[in-house]
Protein backbone atom coordinates (compact mmCIF):
# COMPACT_ATOMS: atom_id res chain seq x y z
CA UNK A 1 0.00 0.00 0.00
CA UNK A 2 1.38 3.42 -0.93
CA UNK A 3 1.20 6.42 1.32
CA UNK A 4 -1.22 9.06 0.09
CA UNK A 5 0.46 12.40 -0.30
CA UNK A 6 -2.36 14.71 -1.38
CA UNK A 7 -4.45 16.62 1.12
CA UNK A 8 -7.68 15.82 -0.75
CA UNK A 9 -9.10 12.38 -0.34
CA UNK A 10 -10.32 10.23 -3.21
CA UNK A 11 -14.04 10.66 -2.63
CA UNK A 12 -15.31 13.83 -4.23
CA UNK A 13 -18.95 14.84 -3.76
CA UNK A 14 -20.80 15.80 -6.93
CA UNK A 15 -23.65 18.13 -5.89
CA UNK A 16 -22.54 21.35 -7.58
CA UNK A 17 -23.66 24.92 -6.97
CA UNK A 18 -22.49 27.29 -9.68
CA UNK A 19 -19.94 29.91 -8.64
CA UNK A 20 -18.06 31.95 -11.20
CA UNK A 21 -14.67 33.41 -10.39
CA UNK A 22 -11.64 34.68 -12.23
CA UNK A 23 -8.13 33.49 -11.38
CA UNK A 24 -4.73 34.38 -12.73
CA UNK A 25 -2.83 32.17 -15.15
CA UNK A 26 -0.32 31.17 -12.47
CA UNK A 27 -3.05 29.81 -10.19
CA UNK A 28 -4.75 28.13 -13.15
CA UNK A 29 -1.49 26.32 -13.90
CA UNK A 30 -1.08 25.28 -10.25
CA UNK A 31 -4.62 23.86 -10.25
CA UNK A 32 -3.88 21.95 -13.45
CA UNK A 33 -0.71 20.51 -11.90
CA UNK A 34 -2.71 19.48 -8.81
CA UNK A 35 -5.32 17.79 -10.98
CA UNK A 36 -2.52 15.89 -12.72
CA UNK A 37 -1.11 14.81 -9.34
CA UNK A 38 -4.60 13.77 -8.23
CA UNK A 39 -4.95 11.56 -11.29
CA UNK A 40 -1.57 9.94 -10.64
CA UNK A 41 -2.43 9.42 -6.96
CA UNK A 42 -5.93 8.01 -7.40
CA UNK A 43 -6.05 6.86 -11.03
CA UNK A 44 -9.08 9.05 -11.66
CA UNK A 45 -9.06 12.18 -13.80
CA UNK A 46 -10.61 15.29 -12.22
CA UNK A 47 -10.60 18.77 -13.69
CA UNK A 48 -9.42 21.74 -11.65
CA UNK A 49 -13.04 22.93 -11.60
CA UNK A 50 -14.10 19.64 -10.01
CA UNK A 51 -11.34 19.74 -7.40
CA UNK A 52 -11.39 23.45 -6.50
CA UNK A 53 -14.52 23.33 -4.30
CA UNK A 54 -13.02 20.52 -2.25
CA UNK A 55 -9.74 22.39 -1.96
CA UNK A 56 -11.61 25.43 -0.66
CA UNK A 57 -13.52 23.27 1.83
CA UNK A 58 -10.24 21.73 3.07
CA UNK A 59 -8.74 25.21 3.42
CA UNK A 60 -11.72 26.47 5.42
CA UNK A 61 -11.74 23.37 7.62
CA UNK A 62 -8.08 23.91 8.46
CA UNK A 63 -8.28 27.65 9.18
CA UNK A 64 -8.50 28.18 12.96
CA UNK A 65 -9.45 31.85 12.58
CA UNK A 66 -12.38 30.93 10.36
CA UNK A 67 -13.49 28.21 12.78
CA UNK A 68 -13.45 30.71 15.65
CA UNK A 69 -15.37 33.31 13.61
CA UNK A 70 -17.92 30.68 12.59
CA UNK A 71 -18.41 29.58 16.22
CA UNK A 72 -18.73 33.19 17.33
CA UNK A 73 -21.31 33.95 14.64
CA UNK A 74 -23.40 30.87 15.43
CA UNK A 75 -23.39 31.80 19.15
CA UNK A 76 -25.11 35.11 18.36
PDB file of N, CA, C and O in Angstrom:
ATOM      1  N   UNK A   1       0.841  -1.175   0.000  1.00  0.00           N
ATOM      2  CA  UNK A   1       0.000   0.000   0.000  1.00  0.00           C
ATOM      3  C   UNK A   1       0.889   1.241   0.000  1.00  0.00           C
ATOM      4  O   UNK A   1       1.839   1.328   0.777  1.00  0.00           O
ATOM      5  N   UNK A   2       0.578   2.202  -0.873  1.00  0.00           N
ATOM      6  CA  UNK A   2       1.376   3.419  -0.933  1.00  0.00           C
ATOM      7  C   UNK A   2       0.779   4.490  -0.045  1.00  0.00           C
ATOM      8  O   UNK A   2      -0.433   4.544   0.164  1.00  0.00           O
ATOM      9  N   UNK A   3       1.640   5.332   0.468  1.00  0.00           N
ATOM     10  CA  UNK A   3       1.195   6.417   1.320  1.00  0.00           C
ATOM     11  C   UNK A   3       0.588   7.515   0.452  1.00  0.00           C
ATOM     12  O   UNK A   3       1.190   7.931  -0.539  1.00  0.00           O
ATOM     13  N   UNK A   4      -0.585   7.976   0.817  1.00  0.00           N
ATOM     14  CA  UNK A   4      -1.224   9.060   0.087  1.00  0.00           C
ATOM     15  C   UNK A   4      -0.553  10.370   0.461  1.00  0.00           C
ATOM     16  O   UNK A   4      -0.299  10.641   1.634  1.00  0.00           O
ATOM     17  N   UNK A   5      -0.272  11.174  -0.548  1.00  0.00           N
ATOM     18  CA  UNK A   5       0.460  12.400  -0.297  1.00  0.00           C
ATOM     19  C   UNK A   5      -0.366  13.656  -0.516  1.00  0.00           C
ATOM     20  O   UNK A   5       0.063  14.745  -0.132  1.00  0.00           O
ATOM     21  N   UNK A   6      -1.536  13.533  -1.120  1.00  0.00           N
ATOM     22  CA  UNK A   6      -2.356  14.708  -1.376  1.00  0.00           C
ATOM     23  C   UNK A   6      -3.284  14.982  -0.205  1.00  0.00           C
ATOM     24  O   UNK A   6      -3.726  14.058   0.477  1.00  0.00           O
ATOM     25  N   UNK A   7      -3.573  16.235   0.020  1.00  0.00           N
ATOM     26  CA  UNK A   7      -4.455  16.621   1.120  1.00  0.00           C
ATOM     27  C   UNK A   7      -5.895  16.192   0.851  1.00  0.00           C
ATOM     28  O   UNK A   7      -6.614  15.826   1.781  1.00  0.00           O
ATOM     29  N   UNK A   8      -6.324  16.233  -0.417  1.00  0.00           N
ATOM     30  CA  UNK A   8      -7.684  15.824  -0.747  1.00  0.00           C
ATOM     31  C   UNK A   8      -7.780  14.317  -0.799  1.00  0.00           C
ATOM     32  O   UNK A   8      -6.896  13.640  -1.324  1.00  0.00           O
ATOM     33  N   UNK A   9      -8.852  13.804  -0.255  1.00  0.00           N
ATOM     34  CA  UNK A   9      -9.102  12.377  -0.341  1.00  0.00           C
ATOM     35  C   UNK A   9      -9.684  12.006  -1.695  1.00  0.00           C
ATOM     36  O   UNK A   9      -9.990  12.880  -2.506  1.00  0.00           O
ATOM     37  N   UNK A  10      -9.833  10.729  -1.934  1.00  0.00           N
ATOM     38  CA  UNK A  10     -10.321  10.227  -3.214  1.00  0.00           C
ATOM     39  C   UNK A  10     -11.781  10.549  -3.455  1.00  0.00           C
ATOM     40  O   UNK A  10     -12.158  10.871  -4.582  1.00  0.00           O
ATOM     41  N   UNK A  11     -12.606  10.471  -2.435  1.00  0.00           N
ATOM     42  CA  UNK A  11     -14.035  10.662  -2.626  1.00  0.00           C
ATOM     43  C   UNK A  11     -14.360  12.142  -2.783  1.00  0.00           C
ATOM     44  O   UNK A  11     -14.078  12.963  -1.909  1.00  0.00           O
ATOM     45  N   UNK A  12     -14.957  12.449  -3.918  1.00  0.00           N
ATOM     46  CA  UNK A  12     -15.307  13.827  -4.234  1.00  0.00           C
ATOM     47  C   UNK A  12     -16.813  13.892  -4.451  1.00  0.00           C
ATOM     48  O   UNK A  12     -17.347  13.239  -5.348  1.00  0.00           O
ATOM     49  N   UNK A  13     -17.500  14.688  -3.621  1.00  0.00           N
ATOM     50  CA  UNK A  13     -18.949  14.838  -3.762  1.00  0.00           C
ATOM     51  C   UNK A  13     -19.271  15.543  -5.080  1.00  0.00           C
ATOM     52  O   UNK A  13     -18.466  16.322  -5.590  1.00  0.00           O
ATOM     53  N   UNK A  14     -20.445  15.264  -5.619  1.00  0.00           N
ATOM     54  CA  UNK A  14     -20.797  15.800  -6.931  1.00  0.00           C
ATOM     55  C   UNK A  14     -22.107  16.590  -6.948  1.00  0.00           C
ATOM     56  O   UNK A  14     -22.827  16.536  -7.945  1.00  0.00           O
ATOM     57  N   UNK A  15     -22.436  17.310  -5.895  1.00  0.00           N
ATOM     58  CA  UNK A  15     -23.648  18.134  -5.888  1.00  0.00           C
ATOM     59  C   UNK A  15     -23.240  19.591  -6.084  1.00  0.00           C
ATOM     60  O   UNK A  15     -23.045  20.317  -5.109  1.00  0.00           O
ATOM     61  N   UNK A  16     -23.110  20.021  -7.330  1.00  0.00           N
ATOM     62  CA  UNK A  16     -22.544  21.349  -7.580  1.00  0.00           C
ATOM     63  C   UNK A  16     -23.536  22.506  -7.387  1.00  0.00           C
ATOM     64  O   UNK A  16     -24.740  22.366  -7.599  1.00  0.00           O
ATOM     65  N   UNK A  17     -22.995  23.621  -6.986  1.00  0.00           N
ATOM     66  CA  UNK A  17     -23.662  24.916  -6.975  1.00  0.00           C
ATOM     67  C   UNK A  17     -22.754  25.822  -7.789  1.00  0.00           C
ATOM     68  O   UNK A  17     -21.556  25.908  -7.521  1.00  0.00           O
ATOM     69  N   UNK A  18     -23.318  26.495  -8.778  1.00  0.00           N
ATOM     70  CA  UNK A  18     -22.486  27.286  -9.683  1.00  0.00           C
ATOM     71  C   UNK A  18     -21.943  28.528  -8.991  1.00  0.00           C
ATOM     72  O   UNK A  18     -22.683  29.276  -8.353  1.00  0.00           O
ATOM     73  N   UNK A  19     -20.646  28.732  -9.129  1.00  0.00           N
ATOM     74  CA  UNK A  19     -19.942  29.909  -8.643  1.00  0.00           C
ATOM     75  C   UNK A  19     -18.936  30.279  -9.716  1.00  0.00           C
ATOM     76  O   UNK A  19     -18.131  29.445 -10.129  1.00  0.00           O
ATOM     77  N   UNK A  20     -18.975  31.499 -10.162  1.00  0.00           N
ATOM     78  CA  UNK A  20     -18.060  31.949 -11.201  1.00  0.00           C
ATOM     79  C   UNK A  20     -17.008  32.841 -10.570  1.00  0.00           C
ATOM     80  O   UNK A  20     -17.335  33.764  -9.824  1.00  0.00           O
ATOM     81  N   UNK A  21     -15.746  32.567 -10.869  1.00  0.00           N
ATOM     82  CA  UNK A  21     -14.666  33.412 -10.388  1.00  0.00           C
ATOM     83  C   UNK A  21     -13.572  33.478 -11.435  1.00  0.00           C
ATOM     84  O   UNK A  21     -13.485  32.632 -12.326  1.00  0.00           O
ATOM     85  N   UNK A  22     -12.753  34.485 -11.311  1.00  0.00           N
ATOM     86  CA  UNK A  22     -11.640  34.679 -12.235  1.00  0.00           C
ATOM     87  C   UNK A  22     -10.343  34.506 -11.462  1.00  0.00           C
ATOM     88  O   UNK A  22     -10.166  35.083 -10.389  1.00  0.00           O
ATOM     89  N   UNK A  23      -9.434  33.705 -12.016  1.00  0.00           N
ATOM     90  CA  UNK A  23      -8.131  33.489 -11.383  1.00  0.00           C
ATOM     91  C   UNK A  23      -7.034  33.831 -12.383  1.00  0.00           C
ATOM     92  O   UNK A  23      -7.265  33.874 -13.591  1.00  0.00           O
ATOM     93  N   UNK A  24      -5.862  34.068 -11.870  1.00  0.00           N
ATOM     94  CA  UNK A  24      -4.729  34.382 -12.725  1.00  0.00           C
ATOM     95  C   UNK A  24      -4.169  33.129 -13.382  1.00  0.00           C
ATOM     96  O   UNK A  24      -4.440  32.013 -12.939  1.00  0.00           O
ATOM     97  N   UNK A  25      -3.391  33.315 -14.434  1.00  0.00           N
ATOM     98  CA  UNK A  25      -2.832  32.169 -15.147  1.00  0.00           C
ATOM     99  C   UNK A  25      -1.892  31.329 -14.290  1.00  0.00           C
ATOM    100  O   UNK A  25      -1.782  30.121 -14.500  1.00  0.00           O
ATOM    101  N   UNK A  26      -1.219  31.943 -13.337  1.00  0.00           N
ATOM    102  CA  UNK A  26      -0.321  31.172 -12.471  1.00  0.00           C
ATOM    103  C   UNK A  26      -1.104  30.217 -11.576  1.00  0.00           C
ATOM    104  O   UNK A  26      -0.703  29.068 -11.395  1.00  0.00           O
ATOM    105  N   UNK A  27      -2.216  30.685 -11.017  1.00  0.00           N
ATOM    106  CA  UNK A  27      -3.045  29.814 -10.193  1.00  0.00           C
ATOM    107  C   UNK A  27      -3.722  28.741 -11.047  1.00  0.00           C
ATOM    108  O   UNK A  27      -3.856  27.596 -10.615  1.00  0.00           O
ATOM    109  N   UNK A  28      -4.141  29.106 -12.239  1.00  0.00           N
ATOM    110  CA  UNK A  28      -4.747  28.125 -13.154  1.00  0.00           C
ATOM    111  C   UNK A  28      -3.762  26.997 -13.441  1.00  0.00           C
ATOM    112  O   UNK A  28      -4.150  25.829 -13.483  1.00  0.00           O
ATOM    113  N   UNK A  29      -2.508  27.336 -13.636  1.00  0.00           N
ATOM    114  CA  UNK A  29      -1.489  26.319 -13.899  1.00  0.00           C
ATOM    115  C   UNK A  29      -1.262  25.442 -12.672  1.00  0.00           C
ATOM    116  O   UNK A  29      -1.110  24.227 -12.797  1.00  0.00           O
ATOM    117  N   UNK A  30      -1.238  26.050 -11.485  1.00  0.00           N
ATOM    118  CA  UNK A  30      -1.085  25.276 -10.255  1.00  0.00           C
ATOM    119  C   UNK A  30      -2.245  24.291 -10.078  1.00  0.00           C
ATOM    120  O   UNK A  30      -2.037  23.141  -9.692  1.00  0.00           O
ATOM    121  N   UNK A  31      -3.458  24.749 -10.361  1.00  0.00           N
ATOM    122  CA  UNK A  31      -4.621  23.862 -10.247  1.00  0.00           C
ATOM    123  C   UNK A  31      -4.539  22.714 -11.247  1.00  0.00           C
ATOM    124  O   UNK A  31      -4.917  21.585 -10.933  1.00  0.00           O
ATOM    125  N   UNK A  32      -4.052  22.999 -12.438  1.00  0.00           N
ATOM    126  CA  UNK A  32      -3.884  21.949 -13.454  1.00  0.00           C
ATOM    127  C   UNK A  32      -2.847  20.932 -12.973  1.00  0.00           C
ATOM    128  O   UNK A  32      -3.057  19.726 -13.105  1.00  0.00           O
ATOM    129  N   UNK A  33      -1.745  21.403 -12.424  1.00  0.00           N
ATOM    130  CA  UNK A  33      -0.714  20.506 -11.899  1.00  0.00           C
ATOM    131  C   UNK A  33      -1.267  19.652 -10.754  1.00  0.00           C
ATOM    132  O   UNK A  33      -0.938  18.470 -10.644  1.00  0.00           O
ATOM    133  N   UNK A  34      -2.103  20.248  -9.904  1.00  0.00           N
ATOM    134  CA  UNK A  34      -2.705  19.481  -8.809  1.00  0.00           C
ATOM    135  C   UNK A  34      -3.638  18.415  -9.368  1.00  0.00           C
ATOM    136  O   UNK A  34      -3.641  17.281  -8.890  1.00  0.00           O
ATOM    137  N   UNK A  35      -4.421  18.768 -10.367  1.00  0.00           N
ATOM    138  CA  UNK A  35      -5.325  17.790 -10.982  1.00  0.00           C
ATOM    139  C   UNK A  35      -4.524  16.634 -11.587  1.00  0.00           C
ATOM    140  O   UNK A  35      -4.942  15.479 -11.507  1.00  0.00           O
ATOM    141  N   UNK A  36      -3.388  16.942 -12.183  1.00  0.00           N
ATOM    142  CA  UNK A  36      -2.519  15.889 -12.724  1.00  0.00           C
ATOM    143  C   UNK A  36      -2.005  14.979 -11.603  1.00  0.00           C
ATOM    144  O   UNK A  36      -1.989  13.757 -11.745  1.00  0.00           O
ATOM    145  N   UNK A  37      -1.586  15.589 -10.487  1.00  0.00           N
ATOM    146  CA  UNK A  37      -1.107  14.810  -9.336  1.00  0.00           C
ATOM    147  C   UNK A  37      -2.231  13.958  -8.760  1.00  0.00           C
ATOM    148  O   UNK A  37      -2.005  12.817  -8.355  1.00  0.00           O
ATOM    149  N   UNK A  38      -3.440  14.508  -8.723  1.00  0.00           N
ATOM    150  CA  UNK A  38      -4.602  13.768  -8.229  1.00  0.00           C
ATOM    151  C   UNK A  38      -4.844  12.534  -9.085  1.00  0.00           C
ATOM    152  O   UNK A  38      -5.114  11.451  -8.565  1.00  0.00           O
ATOM    153  N   UNK A  39      -4.747  12.701 -10.387  1.00  0.00           N
ATOM    154  CA  UNK A  39      -4.949  11.560 -11.288  1.00  0.00           C
ATOM    155  C   UNK A  39      -3.874  10.495 -11.076  1.00  0.00           C
ATOM    156  O   UNK A  39      -4.177   9.302 -11.073  1.00  0.00           O
ATOM    157  N   UNK A  40      -2.633  10.916 -10.902  1.00  0.00           N
ATOM    158  CA  UNK A  40      -1.566   9.943 -10.640  1.00  0.00           C
ATOM    159  C   UNK A  40      -1.795   9.231  -9.307  1.00  0.00           C
ATOM    160  O   UNK A  40      -1.575   8.024  -9.200  1.00  0.00           O
ATOM    161  N   UNK A  41      -2.234   9.970  -8.300  1.00  0.00           N
ATOM    162  CA  UNK A  41      -2.426   9.416  -6.955  1.00  0.00           C
ATOM    163  C   UNK A  41      -3.595   8.427  -6.901  1.00  0.00           C
ATOM    164  O   UNK A  41      -3.486   7.361  -6.296  1.00  0.00           O
ATOM    165  N   UNK A  42      -4.711   8.790  -7.537  1.00  0.00           N
ATOM    166  CA  UNK A  42      -5.933   8.014  -7.397  1.00  0.00           C
ATOM    167  C   UNK A  42      -6.373   7.288  -8.665  1.00  0.00           C
ATOM    168  O   UNK A  42      -7.328   6.513  -8.632  1.00  0.00           O
ATOM    169  N   UNK A  43      -5.682   7.533  -9.788  1.00  0.00           N
ATOM    170  CA  UNK A  43      -6.047   6.861 -11.028  1.00  0.00           C
ATOM    171  C   UNK A  43      -7.367   7.326 -11.603  1.00  0.00           C
ATOM    172  O   UNK A  43      -7.987   6.617 -12.396  1.00  0.00           O
ATOM    173  N   UNK A  44      -7.798   8.498 -11.215  1.00  0.00           N
ATOM    174  CA  UNK A  44      -9.078   9.049 -11.660  1.00  0.00           C
ATOM    175  C   UNK A  44      -8.875  10.504 -12.071  1.00  0.00           C
ATOM    176  O   UNK A  44      -8.406  11.322 -11.280  1.00  0.00           O
ATOM    177  N   UNK A  45      -9.229  10.815 -13.308  1.00  0.00           N
ATOM    178  CA  UNK A  45      -9.062  12.184 -13.799  1.00  0.00           C
ATOM    179  C   UNK A  45     -10.132  13.095 -13.197  1.00  0.00           C
ATOM    180  O   UNK A  45     -11.315  12.753 -13.178  1.00  0.00           O
ATOM    181  N   UNK A  46      -9.711  14.233 -12.717  1.00  0.00           N
ATOM    182  CA  UNK A  46     -10.606  15.286 -12.223  1.00  0.00           C
ATOM    183  C   UNK A  46     -10.096  16.603 -12.795  1.00  0.00           C
ATOM    184  O   UNK A  46      -8.888  16.828 -12.866  1.00  0.00           O
ATOM    185  N   UNK A  47     -11.003  17.457 -13.197  1.00  0.00           N
ATOM    186  CA  UNK A  47     -10.597  18.770 -13.687  1.00  0.00           C
ATOM    187  C   UNK A  47     -10.339  19.691 -12.505  1.00  0.00           C
ATOM    188  O   UNK A  47     -10.823  19.432 -11.403  1.00  0.00           O
ATOM    189  N   UNK A  48      -9.583  20.761 -12.720  1.00  0.00           N
ATOM    190  CA  UNK A  48      -9.415  21.738 -11.648  1.00  0.00           C
ATOM    191  C   UNK A  48     -10.759  22.266 -11.131  1.00  0.00           C
ATOM    192  O   UNK A  48     -10.908  22.508  -9.933  1.00  0.00           O
ATOM    193  N   UNK A  49     -11.728  22.443 -12.023  1.00  0.00           N
ATOM    194  CA  UNK A  49     -13.042  22.930 -11.599  1.00  0.00           C
ATOM    195  C   UNK A  49     -13.737  21.927 -10.685  1.00  0.00           C
ATOM    196  O   UNK A  49     -14.490  22.327  -9.798  1.00  0.00           O
ATOM    197  N   UNK A  50     -13.503  20.653 -10.881  1.00  0.00           N
ATOM    198  CA  UNK A  50     -14.097  19.636 -10.010  1.00  0.00           C
ATOM    199  C   UNK A  50     -13.397  19.579  -8.655  1.00  0.00           C
ATOM    200  O   UNK A  50     -14.034  19.309  -7.637  1.00  0.00           O
ATOM    201  N   UNK A  51     -12.106  19.830  -8.641  1.00  0.00           N
ATOM    202  CA  UNK A  51     -11.340  19.742  -7.403  1.00  0.00           C
ATOM    203  C   UNK A  51     -11.380  21.016  -6.569  1.00  0.00           C
ATOM    204  O   UNK A  51     -11.312  20.947  -5.342  1.00  0.00           O
ATOM    205  N   UNK A  52     -11.489  22.170  -7.204  1.00  0.00           N
ATOM    206  CA  UNK A  52     -11.385  23.450  -6.498  1.00  0.00           C
ATOM    207  C   UNK A  52     -12.360  23.580  -5.328  1.00  0.00           C
ATOM    208  O   UNK A  52     -11.947  24.047  -4.267  1.00  0.00           O
ATOM    209  N   UNK A  53     -13.624  23.194  -5.462  1.00  0.00           N
ATOM    210  CA  UNK A  53     -14.518  23.331  -4.302  1.00  0.00           C
ATOM    211  C   UNK A  53     -14.054  22.520  -3.094  1.00  0.00           C
ATOM    212  O   UNK A  53     -14.222  22.951  -1.954  1.00  0.00           O
ATOM    213  N   UNK A  54     -13.484  21.377  -3.336  1.00  0.00           N
ATOM    214  CA  UNK A  54     -13.019  20.518  -2.247  1.00  0.00           C
ATOM    215  C   UNK A  54     -11.735  21.075  -1.634  1.00  0.00           C
ATOM    216  O   UNK A  54     -11.479  20.913  -0.441  1.00  0.00           O
ATOM    217  N   UNK A  55     -10.937  21.728  -2.467  1.00  0.00           N
ATOM    218  CA  UNK A  55      -9.740  22.390  -1.962  1.00  0.00           C
ATOM    219  C   UNK A  55     -10.137  23.559  -1.055  1.00  0.00           C
ATOM    220  O   UNK A  55      -9.540  23.770   0.000  1.00  0.00           O
ATOM    221  N   UNK A  56     -11.141  24.307  -1.478  1.00  0.00           N
ATOM    222  CA  UNK A  56     -11.610  25.431  -0.661  1.00  0.00           C
ATOM    223  C   UNK A  56     -12.177  24.918   0.659  1.00  0.00           C
ATOM    224  O   UNK A  56     -11.902  25.489   1.714  1.00  0.00           O
ATOM    225  N   UNK A  57     -12.961  23.850   0.607  1.00  0.00           N
ATOM    226  CA  UNK A  57     -13.520  23.271   1.832  1.00  0.00           C
ATOM    227  C   UNK A  57     -12.394  22.828   2.780  1.00  0.00           C
ATOM    228  O   UNK A  57     -12.465  23.081   3.983  1.00  0.00           O
ATOM    229  N   UNK A  58     -11.364  22.173   2.246  1.00  0.00           N
ATOM    230  CA  UNK A  58     -10.239  21.730   3.070  1.00  0.00           C
ATOM    231  C   UNK A  58      -9.516  22.930   3.678  1.00  0.00           C
ATOM    232  O   UNK A  58      -9.091  22.883   4.833  1.00  0.00           O
ATOM    233  N   UNK A  59      -9.378  23.999   2.904  1.00  0.00           N
ATOM    234  CA  UNK A  59      -8.743  25.209   3.417  1.00  0.00           C
ATOM    235  C   UNK A  59      -9.558  25.784   4.574  1.00  0.00           C
ATOM    236  O   UNK A  59      -9.009  26.103   5.629  1.00  0.00           O
ATOM    237  N   UNK A  60     -10.869  25.915   4.373  1.00  0.00           N
ATOM    238  CA  UNK A  60     -11.720  26.470   5.425  1.00  0.00           C
ATOM    239  C   UNK A  60     -11.719  25.595   6.676  1.00  0.00           C
ATOM    240  O   UNK A  60     -11.705  26.108   7.795  1.00  0.00           O
ATOM    241  N   UNK A  61     -11.733  24.292   6.490  1.00  0.00           N
ATOM    242  CA  UNK A  61     -11.739  23.370   7.622  1.00  0.00           C
ATOM    243  C   UNK A  61     -10.446  23.453   8.424  1.00  0.00           C
ATOM    244  O   UNK A  61     -10.439  23.167   9.621  1.00  0.00           O
ATOM    245  N   UNK A  62      -9.359  23.842   7.776  1.00  0.00           N
ATOM    246  CA  UNK A  62      -8.076  23.908   8.461  1.00  0.00           C
ATOM    247  C   UNK A  62      -7.706  25.298   8.953  1.00  0.00           C
ATOM    248  O   UNK A  62      -6.609  25.484   9.481  1.00  0.00           O
ATOM    249  N   UNK A  63      -8.583  26.277   8.796  1.00  0.00           N
ATOM    250  CA  UNK A  63      -8.279  27.652   9.180  1.00  0.00           C
ATOM    251  C   UNK A  63      -8.846  27.936  10.576  1.00  0.00           C
ATOM    252  O   UNK A  63     -10.058  28.098  10.721  1.00  0.00           O
ATOM    253  N   UNK A  64      -7.994  27.997  11.601  1.00  0.00           N
ATOM    254  CA  UNK A  64      -8.497  28.184  12.961  1.00  0.00           C
ATOM    255  C   UNK A  64      -9.218  29.518  13.151  1.00  0.00           C
ATOM    256  O   UNK A  64     -10.174  29.590  13.923  1.00  0.00           O
ATOM    257  N   UNK A  65      -8.787  30.561  12.472  1.00  0.00           N
ATOM    258  CA  UNK A  65      -9.447  31.855  12.577  1.00  0.00           C
ATOM    259  C   UNK A  65     -10.866  31.800  12.043  1.00  0.00           C
ATOM    260  O   UNK A  65     -11.781  32.388  12.619  1.00  0.00           O
ATOM    261  N   UNK A  66     -11.042  31.086  10.934  1.00  0.00           N
ATOM    262  CA  UNK A  66     -12.379  30.935  10.364  1.00  0.00           C
ATOM    263  C   UNK A  66     -13.266  30.106  11.283  1.00  0.00           C
ATOM    264  O   UNK A  66     -14.439  30.427  11.473  1.00  0.00           O
ATOM    265  N   UNK A  67     -12.711  29.045  11.852  1.00  0.00           N
ATOM    266  CA  UNK A  67     -13.486  28.213  12.778  1.00  0.00           C
ATOM    267  C   UNK A  67     -13.975  29.046  13.964  1.00  0.00           C
ATOM    268  O   UNK A  67     -15.131  28.939  14.374  1.00  0.00           O
ATOM    269  N   UNK A  68     -13.089  29.870  14.504  1.00  0.00           N
ATOM    270  CA  UNK A  68     -13.455  30.710  15.649  1.00  0.00           C
ATOM    271  C   UNK A  68     -14.534  31.710  15.249  1.00  0.00           C
ATOM    272  O   UNK A  68     -15.494  31.913  15.991  1.00  0.00           O
ATOM    273  N   UNK A  69     -14.385  32.334  14.083  1.00  0.00           N
ATOM    274  CA  UNK A  69     -15.369  33.307  13.614  1.00  0.00           C
ATOM    275  C   UNK A  69     -16.720  32.628  13.385  1.00  0.00           C
ATOM    276  O   UNK A  69     -17.767  33.201  13.687  1.00  0.00           O
ATOM    277  N   UNK A  70     -16.691  31.425  12.859  1.00  0.00           N
ATOM    278  CA  UNK A  70     -17.922  30.680  12.592  1.00  0.00           C
ATOM    279  C   UNK A  70     -18.621  30.337  13.907  1.00  0.00           C
ATOM    280  O   UNK A  70     -19.839  30.475  14.022  1.00  0.00           O
ATOM    281  N   UNK A  71     -17.841  29.887  14.903  1.00  0.00           N
ATOM    282  CA  UNK A  71     -18.407  29.583  16.222  1.00  0.00           C
ATOM    283  C   UNK A  71     -19.002  30.847  16.856  1.00  0.00           C
ATOM    284  O   UNK A  71     -20.093  30.816  17.425  1.00  0.00           O
ATOM    285  N   UNK A  72     -18.285  31.925  16.750  1.00  0.00           N
ATOM    286  CA  UNK A  72     -18.734  33.193  17.328  1.00  0.00           C
ATOM    287  C   UNK A  72     -20.029  33.660  16.668  1.00  0.00           C
ATOM    288  O   UNK A  72     -20.938  34.133  17.351  1.00  0.00           O
ATOM    289  N   UNK A  73     -20.117  33.533  15.364  1.00  0.00           N
ATOM    290  CA  UNK A  73     -21.315  33.947  14.637  1.00  0.00           C
ATOM    291  C   UNK A  73     -22.508  33.074  14.985  1.00  0.00           C
ATOM    292  O   UNK A  73     -23.624  33.573  15.130  1.00  0.00           O
ATOM    293  N   UNK A  74     -22.278  31.771  15.119  1.00  0.00           N
ATOM    294  CA  UNK A  74     -23.398  30.871  15.433  1.00  0.00           C
ATOM    295  C   UNK A  74     -23.869  31.033  16.875  1.00  0.00           C
ATOM    296  O   UNK A  74     -24.996  30.660  17.202  1.00  0.00           O
ATOM    297  N   UNK A  75     -23.015  31.586  17.741  1.00  0.00           N
ATOM    298  CA  UNK A  75     -23.387  31.799  19.148  1.00  0.00           C
ATOM    299  C   UNK A  75     -24.280  33.031  19.295  1.00  0.00           C
ATOM    300  O   UNK A  75     -24.949  33.198  20.315  1.00  0.00           O
ATOM    301  N   UNK A  76     -24.290  33.881  18.292  1.00  0.00           N
ATOM    302  CA  UNK A  76     -25.109  35.112  18.357  1.00  0.00           C
ATOM    303  C   UNK A  76     -26.524  34.868  17.969  1.00  0.00           C
ATOM    304  O   UNK A  76     -27.334  35.796  17.973  1.00  0.00           O
TER     305      UNK A  76
END
